[in-house]
């Protein structure tokens, strides 16, 4: 009954809204500017608000309540995120930016959107359920999203550098390797910290960082170090600094008054629906792919990742608390995080593979959800 409730109330609505967005896109109800506008609203306003709200409701005591769970979640989520990134680069030969989006999709669960919706009906609305969702949500939103944005910025900076160097060598007549098509494409991708108009005015490989002089007037200076520049650009994005600010507030023990919840909740609630609709619109702009990469990403997200967490949880002695172990496995077995989908569409990176993975994973989750709810207690009994 619980599984049927999840399918009817959570999975089917996602599929329907995504399909609706796909139809709208095919019928051209939204043009490219409007589609990008929806993505920008989600990425810069609704998603940061949703991440902030979900994290500040946690407490320091909650993080310290179960050190084993916290460590497994932190190391496991970040580890699987980075493994997805490196495998995407090694196996499928994608560049840094594309692999970063792949990791945000295949390596990250949509815990903020489906966490309570899936775990509550199966395990009940308990302290343990809230604890697992809060910890995994904090890691996904406050750690992997900033890492992903950093990698995207780093990849773009390197692509700019290659293209600029090739152009400079061509102008001076020096021999140089031709930049790849991927490098040229990524160099043309809008800088994540600027608008398209600003990018055209300043097509440099270095990243501009905004500061203020002693009189308070804005000015810019070049950051030569690509790693530092990528980090600065990433942290300037609301989707990065909002969850980081939230985790700082939690660690400092500052409690946000509940009276302000409705203010954040109102805009945060727009995130899920608009994000899924925007994903459908983006899917309509590319040819759907059910190739080896989509199948691998789906397997990685729905099968391999939860299997790894199940094994690590058993090794770390969580077999004695089957429900909590089941919650952890189910939390990381959710479909891809929609934050990765929105970034993919917003910056036109890894769109075909990312959208196809999201669509397939959401449908297949209807089966893997049942699988993991059955497998965890059976395997735990063996230990």
PyMOL commands that set and color helices and strands:
alter all, ss='L'
color gray80, all
select helices_A, chain A and resi 2-26+32-56+60-65+67-91+96-106+111-123+127-172+181-188+196-201+226-235+238-251+258-283+292-315+318-320+322-332+338-347+351-381
alter helices_A, ss='H'
color red, helices_A
select strands_A, chain A and resi 207-212+218-223
alter strands_A, ss='S'
color yellow, strands_A
deselect
rebuild
show_as cartoon
